[in-house]
Amino acid sequence: MTNGTLFLPGFHLPTLRRTPRSAAQKLADEKLKVRQHTITQLGECFGSFIPLHELGSEPVGNFSRRRIFSKENTFWGFFSQVLDADGGCQEVVRKVQAFAAARSIPVPSASTSAYCQARGKLERSALQHILEHTSEHLEQRGRNRWWKGRRVVVVDGTGVSMPDTPANQAAWPQPGSQKPGCGFPQARICACFCLQTGALLSHRVSALKDSELTLLRQQWGQFKPGDIMMGDKGFCSYYDVWKFQELGVDTVMTLARRTPVEAAYASCVLGPDDLLMTWPKPVWNKNLSYSHEQWLALPEQLKLRQIKVTITAAGMRSQSFYLVTTLTDASRYTATELADLYFQRWDVELFFRDIKTTMGMDVLRCRSEEMVEKEILMHFIAYNAIRVLMVEAADEAAQAPRRLSFKGSVQALRQWEPQFSRTCDSREQQRMLAMLRSSIAAHLVAPRPGRREPRCVKRRPKPHALLTAPRHQMIEIPHRGRYRAKAA
């Protein structure tokens, strides 16, 4: 090439230019720019646990334009909202304003309108896919903790309330015993948890008129051959025991609605208070929770195992109860092991307490049916995310996940979150993540066998009258200072 430079003959001008950037370098710069415009770095903490491809921008429609409340920012804002102690939308907006000020980005308005509109655009199906992904991830992490190589799925139900709006009342009516305008809409939730890891595997939400057993039948597809379903007496049903057997799933539950079989009438006595029996097919009546055609398909009898468990710990409401199970091999599943397994069923009450009390899902905030379902989904996603941190911390510390404090884990994550947001260096974030797991593993719950927990309230309620009419019709009671609140 001929050199057109008169003063530096033979010097090639193109060598003075900057080396063209490769496609990989341009992509890395774009990713860094996106990360710098993300309101939280929790995605780095849960990057392998939350499928980030579900949070990408859409080509058209909702979340197709670059805004401060992008799909990713809205998701992580919603995620942090259910973790915050306050739990309000204004908390997220203040966080966005602080982030924008630190990044020299125009500070958005203090109004929650933009955030609430963006949150409403999150698709329920996308949140459901994220929840399913977290459940599968936790299942793989906890496989080495299964009971005798089998996954134990514990089932139970609970209730939640929500704001008294016409939309919520239409979807989840308040109890009929309450006067209109004096109560709150209530929903029933039936959920399946992995006993070993505490992972929420599936759930169904419905009105109070639907029983927990009905909601469980909608989740049969969650169970896999070889699983063990464990539930209380509310799930003890001839039809459901047979249906689970058809699915290759064994059951362990307390006996209900049937008289225990005496040893003299047993098919085989396996040991003290341990026998094999046959359950006859129930007589058809219209009050059964399944159709006549389904009743005709039932076998004439089921071969089950009955174990009488005697409680020796003081303070328990029951002195003994009966277990019925399809695990009839007494050499592999001894009566003592099955009794100990069923005592662990109480953990599902603690799982719901973690979600409802620690995370604040007991009283929901959203005012429409669609947003209430999204709020429940986001609580479950955040719950599973914390559970995976606990399982990872337990593996590193050689502890059982049930020994780690869920509330302590939430507190640690709340305080570590701002530190993750201050750096974009991956090695520094990995170091901080390791320190977070170490902090979680350091907070162990002391074993307290036989601890008595009476269902009583020690703190007295304030002497306020109960709302017995709609608020705009309620007349204040004279001499209200002398009014005595109803006993808890």
N, C-alpha and C positions, 0 to 999 in steps of 0.2 A: 504494500500500500504506500502511495506517495505521501510524504509528509509535507503538509502545507505550512508548518511552523518555520519561520525564517531564522529565529534566534537559537533554536535547539534542534539542529539537524539530526535526524535519526531517532528522535524521541517520539514514541508512539503515544498520542493523546488519549486513546481509549483506556490506557492503563491508569489514568488519573481518575476515572470514574469509579463510583462505588460498585462493589460486586453485587450483581442482581440477587435478590432474596429468593430462596426456594419456596415452593408451595408449602412445605412443612413449617418453615419459619413464619410465613404469613398466617397459617392456621394457628400456630402457637400464639402469635400476637393477638389474633382475634379472640382466642379463648381467654387470654389474659385480660383483654378489654371487657369481655363479658363478665368475668369473675370480679373485676373491679366495680361493676355495676350491679352486683348481686348483694342484696341487703343482709345476707347472713351467710356464713361459711359452714353452716351445719351440713351442707351438701358434701363438703370434704370429709366430714366426720362419718356420714352415712352413705358415702358415694357408692360403695359396693353393696349396700343393703337396699337403698331406694333406687329403683330403675330410673336413671336420669333422662333416658330417652322419652319417658312419658311427660317430661317437663319442658321439652323443646318448643320453640315457636312454631305456630301453625302457618302453612303457606297462605291460607286465606281465612277470612272469618275472624273469630275471637282469637286474641293474642297473636295476630299476624303482624301488627305494627310494634315497633320498639318503643316501649313506654317504661316508666319507673315501676309500674305494677305489671310486669310481664308475667307469663305463666309460672316461671320458676320463682320469681320474687313473691307472687301471690301465694304459691304453695308453701314456701318456707315461712312466709309471714303468718299464714294460717297454722302451720306446724308450731312455730314459736308461741303463737297466741294460746294454744291449749296447754303449753308448758309453763307459761308465765303465771305468777301468783295472782295477778290481777285478772287476766283473761279477757280484757276488753279490746274492741277494735281500735280504740284510741291509743292503746299501748303500741300497737303495730305501726300506726301512723307516726307516733313520736319517734319510734325506732328508725323509720325511713327518713324522717327529717334530720335526725342526728347523723345518719349515714351520709345523706346528701351534703350536709355541711362539712363533714370530714373529707369528702371527695371533691369539694368545690363544684358540686352539681347544683343547679337551681333547686332550692328547697320547696317541696310541694306544699299545698295548702294543709291546714290542720284539720280540715273536714275529713270525715271517714267515708264520704260518699264514693270516692274513686276506688278505695280499697274494697268496700262492700260490693260495688258493682263488679269489680274484677273477681272477687271471691265467688260471686254468683255465677260467673262464666266457667268456673272449673267444672268439668264434666264428672258426673257421679261415676260413670263407667271407668274413667281413668283412675279415680281414687280407689275404686274396687280392685282394679288390676294391681295397683301399688300394694294394697293390703294383701292380696293373694301372693304377690311376690315376696313380701316380708314373711308371710307364714311359711312358704316353701323354703326360704333361706334359713329360718330358725329350725325347721324340721331337720334339715341336713346337719346343722350345727349340733343339734341335740341327739343325733342318732346313737351316739356311744353311751348315752345315759338312759336308754329305754329299759323298761322293766322286763327282765328275762328276754331281752332281745325283741320286745314287742312295744309298740307305741300305745300308751294309755291316754285315751281321750276322755276328759272329765267334762260333764255337761251340767249346766245349771242356768237359771234364769234370774232376772232382776227387773227393776222398774226405774224409769227416769221421768222427770217432769220438765215442763217447758213453759214459755210465756203464754199467757191466756189471750190468744188471738183467734179470730174466726177460722183461719186456715188450719191452725193446730187443733182446734176443737173439732173440726170436721174430720181430720185424719185420725186423731187419737182423743176421743171424747173423755171428759173427766168422769169419775165414778158417778153412777146414778144416784147415790146416796147424798151427794152434795147439790146444793141449790145452784142454779145458773148464776155465774158471776162471782161465786164464792170459792171456787176451786181452780185447779190448773189441769190442763191436758196431761195425760199420763200415757206412756208407752211401755210395752213389755218387750224385753230383750232376752232371747235365748241364745247362748253362745257355747261354742266348743273350744276347750283349751287343751294344750298338751301339758300333761301333768308334770313332766320332767323339766321342761324349760319355761312353762308359763305362757307360751305363745298362744295368741288368739288365732284359731284356725278358720273359723267361720261364725256367722251370726245371722239372726233374722230379727227384724223389728216389726211389731204389730201392735194393735190396740189391746186393751186389757181383756176383751172378750175372747181372744185366742189364748189357749193354754200353752204352757211350755212344751208339752208333749207334741202338740200340733206343729209348733215351730221347729222342733227337733226333726220331725219327719220331712221337713223341707230341706234339711241339711244332710240327708242320707248319702248324697253324692260325695261329701267330704271324707267319708270313711273309706278305708282301704282294707283289702283282705289281710288278716293277721292282727288288726287293731283290737284293742279292748276298750269297750265303752263302759264308763262308770258313771252312775247317777244315783240320785236319792229315790225315795219311794214314789215320787211323782212321775217317774218314768217307768215304773214297773207295770208292764202291760204284756199280756200273752201275745198279742199281735206283733208288737215291736220286738220282743225277744225272738220270735220266729223270723221276722223280717231281717234282723241283724244276722241271724244264722245263715239266711240265704245269701247275704253279702259277704260271708266269711269272717264276720266280726263276733267276738265273744262279748258277753255282758256280765257286769258285776253291779248289783243294786240291792237295796233293801226291800224286804218283802212288804207288800201292801195289798189290801183288798182281798186277801186270802188267809185262811187259817193255816198256821204252821203244821207241817206233817210230823206226826209222832214216829218214833223209831219203829214201833210195831207195824206200821203201814208203809215203811220205806222199802224201796227196791233193794237197797244194799246199804249196810252201815259201814262207813269208812273209818270212823273213829268216834270219840266222845263229841256229841253235838255236831256230828258231821255225817251226812247221809245223802244217798241218791234217791230221787223221787220222780214221779211222773205227774205232770200237770194235765188235767183233762181240759179239753177244749171248752171255752165258756159258752153258756147258753145264749142263743141269739136274742137280743132285745134292741129296741129302737134307741136306747140311750148309749149304745156303744159308739166309739169315735171313728168307726170305719163302716163301710157299706156292707150290705148283705152279700154281694158278690165276693168281696174280700174275705168275709167270714166263711163262706163256702170253701175258699181255697186253703183255709188253715188246716194243718194236720190235726188228727183226733187227740193227740197228746204230745207233750214235750218232755224230754228227759233232762232234768236239771239237778243241780246240787244245792243242798240247803245246809247252811252253817249257822249255828247259834253262837253269837259273840257276846261274851259277858264283860261288862265294863267294870274295872276295878278302881279307876281313878275317881277321887272324890269330887263332888260338885257337878257331875254330869246329870242332865235331865233324865236320861234313860239308864236303867241298870243293865239292860241287854237288848239286843235286836237280832233279827235274822237276815242273813245274806242269801240271795239266790243267784246262781251263776251257771253259765254253760261251760265253765272250766272244770270238767269232771275228773281230770287226771289228778288224783290225790298225791301221787308220787312226785309229780313235777310242781304242782301248785298245792302246797300244804294249807291247812286251815289257818294256821298262824300267819303265814305270809299273805293270804287273802285278807285276813282281818287287818293286818298292818297296812296293806295297800288301801283298804277302804278308809282307814283313819286319815290317810293323806288326802282324801277327797275334800277335806276342810280347806285345803289350799285354794280351791276355786272361789270360796268366799273371800279369801284374801286377794285374789286376782281382781274380783269385782270391787273390793274396797280400794285397791290401788288406782283403778280407773275412775271410780265415782268420787271418792273422797280426796285422794292425793292429787289427782289430775282435774278434779272439779267437774266431772260429767254428770253428777247427781242432778243438778239443775242446769238444763241447757239454756242457751241465750237466743238462738235464732227464732224467727217469727213466722217462718213458712215451712211447709212439709218438706220441700226439696232441700232447703238449707239445714233443717234439723238432721236429715239423713246424712248430709255431707259433714256436719259437725260430729256426728257419731263416728263416721268413717275416719275422720282425721284424728279423733281421740284414740281409736284403735291402732292407726298407723303409728302415732307417736308412742303408744304403749309398747307395740312390738319393737320399735326402734330402741327403746330403753332396755327392753328385755334382751336384745342381741348384745348390747353393751355389757349387760350383767353376765350373760353366758360367756362372752369373750374374757371378761375379767375373772370369772370363776375358773375358766380353763387355765389361765395364766397363774392363778393363785392356788390351784389344786383344791378348790372348794366346791361345794354343791351350790347351784344357783339359788336355792331356796334359803341359803344362809345369808345372802346378800340383801341389804335393805333397798327396797324399791324407792322409798321416799328419799333416802340418802343419795340414790342414783339420780333422781330428778333434781335434787338440790345441787349436786355436783355439775350436772349438765347445764343448769341455769347459769352457774358462775363461770363455767368454761366457755360458754358460747361467745361472749364478747372478746375473749382472747383469740378464738379461732378467726374472728372477723378482722383482727389487726394485722394479719400476715397472709401473704399469698404463697409463701415458700412451702413447697410440699414436704420437705424434710423436717422443717420446724413444726408443721402441723402433725406429722406422724409422731414426732416426739411428744407433743402436747396430748395427742390422743392416747399414747401409752401411759402418760402421767394421769390422764383421766381414768383409764381402766384401773390403774393402781390405786387411785383414790376411792373408786367404787368398791374394789375388793377389800379395802382396809376397814370398811364399815360393815361389820358382821352382826347379825341378829343372834343373840344368845339363845340357845335351846332352853325352853321352859316347859318341860313335860308336866302334864297334869295341872296347868295353870287354870284358875277359875276366872271366867269372864261373864258374870251375870249380865243379862240384857236389861240393865237399869241405867237411868240417867241421874247423875249426881248433881249437876248444875241446875238450879231451879230456873224455870222460865220467868220472864218479866210479866208483871200483872197487867197484861193487855187483854182486852175483850177479843173474842173470836169474831171474824167477819161472817155474819149470818145473812147478809143481803148484799147486793151489788154496791160497790163503793160509793157511787153517786146517790144511793138511796139510804145508806147507813147513817143512822143518827147516833151521835156520841152519847154514851151512857152517862147520866148524871153521877156525880161522886165516883168517878172512875178510879180515884185513888184507893177506894176500898174494894175494888173488884179483885177477885181471886182468879188467877189463870187456872184453866183446867189442868189436872194432874197429867204429867207425861205418861 
